[in-house]
């Protein structure tokens, strides 16, 4: 797997990780799944889209998801995001409700969060692929180790960041982040099962910007 798939700045940080045996095993697994006729999401060209869309040096905020949507046409390589024209999944609808209530932006016409990724928000899933119709089907195959390493290099990097961790899975994956350097905002997952337990009203978008601005940085333009 070539490090060039990662986009600007990431090969220097993660290129060696792509050459590790576990990543070669993961590539073999994905090829075997496709050869057996299994449909995998997102499309091959979008598996590393989170890295391609947000150059390493431009990361200011990290939003961490679990694994891609497993329905046809939904996954586009950015956590929680769906392509324009695709119906909003429930968790994304709840994210946008909180975004609207927090910042007052008009309700968007579509559910792609790509604009955020171009403004320094890394939209990273812990697991980067999934089999059609089988949520969590590629967990434990190696992706978690790769994205753990991503979180580690971001934690150790020179720039203080904001981590938005929604749900117990994201909380556990970010447990090692240095909170003396970075801002870590935790809330329940935005799914309909838990959003009412504290995701609604968390005001993570405005709190993120307030912290950045206190550090004499420009806040994220969260408009869609």
C-alpha positions as CSV (number, residue, x, y, z in Angstrom):
1,X,0.0,0.0,0.0
2,X,1.6,3.2,-1.1
3,X,1.9,6.1,1.4
4,X,0.8,8.4,-1.4
5,X,-2.8,7.4,-0.7
6,X,-2.7,9.4,2.5
7,X,-2.4,12.8,1.0
8,X,-0.4,15.9,2.0
9,X,1.8,15.6,5.0
10,X,0.6,12.2,6.3
11,X,3.2,10.0,4.6
12,X,6.0,11.4,6.8
13,X,3.8,10.6,9.9
14,X,2.2,7.3,8.9
15,X,3.9,6.0,5.8
16,X,5.9,3.5,7.8
17,X,2.8,2.2,9.5
18,X,1.3,1.3,6.1
19,X,4.2,-1.1,5.6
20,X,3.6,-3.0,8.8
21,X,2.7,-6.7,8.5
22,X,-0.8,-6.1,10.0
23,X,-1.6,-3.6,7.2
24,X,-0.4,-6.1,4.5
25,X,-2.7,-8.6,6.1
26,X,-5.6,-6.1,6.1
27,X,-5.0,-5.5,2.4
28,X,-5.1,-9.2,1.7
29,X,-8.3,-9.5,3.6
30,X,-10.0,-6.7,1.6
31,X,-8.9,-8.2,-1.7
32,X,-10.2,-11.6,-0.7
33,X,-13.6,-10.0,0.4
34,X,-13.9,-8.3,-3.0
35,X,-12.9,-11.4,-4.9
36,X,-15.6,-13.3,-3.1
37,X,-18.2,-10.8,-4.3
38,X,-18.6,-8.8,-1.1
39,X,-19.4,-5.1,-1.6
40,X,-17.2,-2.9,0.6
41,X,-17.8,0.7,1.6
42,X,-16.6,3.3,1.0
43,X,-15.3,2.9,-2.5
44,X,-11.6,2.1,-2.7
45,X,-10.6,5.7,-3.8
46,X,-12.3,7.1,-0.7
47,X,-11.0,4.7,2.0
48,X,-8.3,7.3,3.1
49,X,-10.4,10.3,2.2
50,X,-10.2,11.8,5.7
51,X,-6.4,12.1,5.3
52,X,-6.6,13.3,1.7
53,X,-9.2,16.0,2.5
54,X,-7.3,17.4,5.5
55,X,-3.5,17.8,5.2
56,X,-1.7,16.9,8.4
57,X,-0.3,20.4,9.0
58,X,-3.8,21.8,8.7
59,X,-5.6,19.7,11.3
60,X,-7.0,21.8,14.1
61,X,-10.0,19.7,15.2
62,X,-10.6,15.9,15.2
63,X,-14.0,14.3,15.2
64,X,-13.9,10.6,15.7
65,X,-16.4,8.0,14.4
66,X,-16.5,4.3,14.7
67,X,-16.9,2.7,11.3
68,X,-18.4,3.7,7.9
69,X,-22.1,3.6,7.1
70,X,-22.9,0.2,5.6
71,X,-25.8,1.1,3.4
72,X,-25.5,1.6,-0.4
73,X,-24.4,5.1,-1.4
74,X,-23.9,6.4,2.2
75,X,-20.2,6.2,3.1
76,X,-17.9,8.7,1.6
77,X,-14.8,8.3,3.7
78,X,-15.5,11.0,6.2
79,X,-17.0,10.1,9.6
80,X,-20.7,10.8,10.0
81,X,-20.8,12.4,6.5
82,X,-23.0,11.3,3.5
83,X,-22.8,12.5,-0.1
84,X,-25.1,15.2,-1.2
85,X,-28.5,13.9,-2.2
86,X,-28.4,11.0,0.3
87,X,-31.0,10.9,3.1
88,X,-29.5,11.9,6.5
89,X,-28.8,9.0,8.8
90,X,-30.2,9.5,12.3
91,X,-26.9,10.3,14.0
92,X,-26.0,12.9,11.4
93,X,-29.4,14.4,11.7
94,X,-28.8,14.8,15.4
95,X,-25.3,16.3,14.9
96,X,-26.8,18.9,12.6
97,X,-29.6,19.6,15.0
98,X,-27.0,20.4,17.7
99,X,-24.9,22.3,15.2
100,X,-28.0,24.4,14.2
101,X,-29.0,25.0,17.8
102,X,-25.5,25.8,18.9
103,X,-24.4,28.1,16.1
104,X,-27.7,29.3,14.5
105,X,-26.7,28.3,11.0
106,X,-29.6,27.5,8.6
107,X,-30.4,23.9,8.2
108,X,-28.2,22.5,5.3
109,X,-29.6,21.3,2.1
110,X,-27.4,18.1,2.2
111,X,-25.4,16.0,4.6
112,X,-21.9,16.1,3.3
113,X,-19.4,17.4,5.9
114,X,-16.6,17.7,3.3
115,X,-16.5,21.5,3.8
116,X,-15.5,21.0,7.4
117,X,-12.6,18.7,6.4
118,X,-11.3,21.4,4.1
119,X,-11.1,23.8,7.0
120,X,-9.0,21.8,9.3
121,X,-11.5,19.3,10.8
122,X,-10.2,15.7,10.5
123,X,-13.3,13.5,10.1
124,X,-11.8,10.2,11.1
125,X,-13.5,6.8,11.6
126,X,-11.7,4.3,13.8
127,X,-12.3,1.6,11.2
128,X,-12.1,2.7,7.6
129,X,-14.1,0.0,5.7
130,X,-17.2,-2.1,6.2
131,X,-19.1,-4.8,4.3
132,X,-22.4,-3.9,2.9
133,X,-25.2,-4.4,5.3
134,X,-22.9,-5.7,8.1
135,X,-22.2,-3.0,10.7
136,X,-18.8,-3.5,12.4
137,X,-17.8,-6.3,10.1
138,X,-14.3,-5.0,9.6
139,X,-13.6,-4.3,13.2
140,X,-10.6,-6.2,14.6
141,X,-8.9,-6.5,11.2
142,X,-6.2,-3.9,11.8
143,X,-7.8,-0.5,11.1
144,X,-8.0,0.3,14.8
145,X,-4.2,0.0,15.2
146,X,-3.7,2.3,12.2
147,X,-6.1,5.0,13.5
148,X,-4.7,4.6,17.0
149,X,-1.4,5.5,15.6
150,X,-3.0,8.5,13.8
151,X,-4.3,9.7,17.2
152,X,-0.9,9.2,18.8
153,X,1.0,11.3,16.2
154,X,-1.7,14.0,16.5
155,X,-1.4,14.0,20.3
156,X,2.4,14.3,20.1
157,X,2.4,16.9,17.3
158,X,3.5,20.5,17.8
159,X,0.0,22.1,17.5
160,X,-2.6,22.0,20.3
161,X,-5.8,20.5,18.9
162,X,-9.5,20.1,19.8
163,X,-10.8,16.5,20.0
164,X,-14.6,16.0,19.8
165,X,-15.3,12.6,21.2
166,X,-18.9,11.4,21.0
167,X,-19.9,8.2,22.7
168,X,-18.1,5.6,24.9
169,X,-16.1,4.1,22.0
170,X,-14.6,7.5,21.0
171,X,-14.0,8.3,24.7
172,X,-11.9,5.1,25.1
173,X,-10.0,5.6,21.9
174,X,-9.0,9.1,23.1
175,X,-8.2,8.2,26.7
176,X,-4.5,8.9,26.3
177,X,-4.8,12.4,24.8
178,X,-2.8,15.0,26.8
179,X,-5.5,17.2,28.1
180,X,-2.8,19.7,29.4
181,X,-2.0,20.5,25.7
182,X,-5.2,19.7,23.9
183,X,-8.9,20.4,24.4
184,X,-10.9,17.2,24.7
185,X,-14.7,17.6,24.6
186,X,-16.7,14.5,25.4
187,X,-20.4,13.9,25.0
188,X,-22.8,10.9,24.5
189,X,-23.1,9.5,21.0
190,X,-25.4,11.4,18.7
191,X,-27.5,8.3,17.9
192,X,-31.2,8.5,18.7
193,X,-30.6,6.0,21.6
194,X,-28.3,8.4,23.5
195,X,-28.3,11.9,22.1
196,X,-30.9,13.1,24.7
197,X,-28.5,12.1,27.5
198,X,-26.2,15.0,26.9
199,X,-25.3,15.3,23.3
200,X,-28.0,17.8,22.7
201,X,-26.9,21.0,24.4
202,X,-23.3,20.1,24.6
203,X,-22.4,23.1,22.4
204,X,-19.2,21.5,21.2
205,X,-19.0,23.6,18.1
206,X,-19.0,26.9,19.9
207,X,-16.9,25.7,22.7
208,X,-14.3,24.5,20.2
209,X,-14.1,27.9,18.6
210,X,-14.0,29.7,21.9
211,X,-10.9,27.7,22.9
212,X,-9.2,28.3,19.6
213,X,-9.9,32.0,19.7
214,X,-8.6,32.2,23.3
215,X,-5.3,30.9,21.8
216,X,-5.4,33.7,19.2
217,X,-6.4,31.3,16.4
218,X,-9.3,31.7,14.0
219,X,-12.3,29.6,14.9
220,X,-13.5,26.9,12.5
221,X,-16.0,28.1,9.9
222,X,-18.7,25.5,10.6
223,X,-21.0,26.6,7.8
224,X,-22.2,24.0,5.3
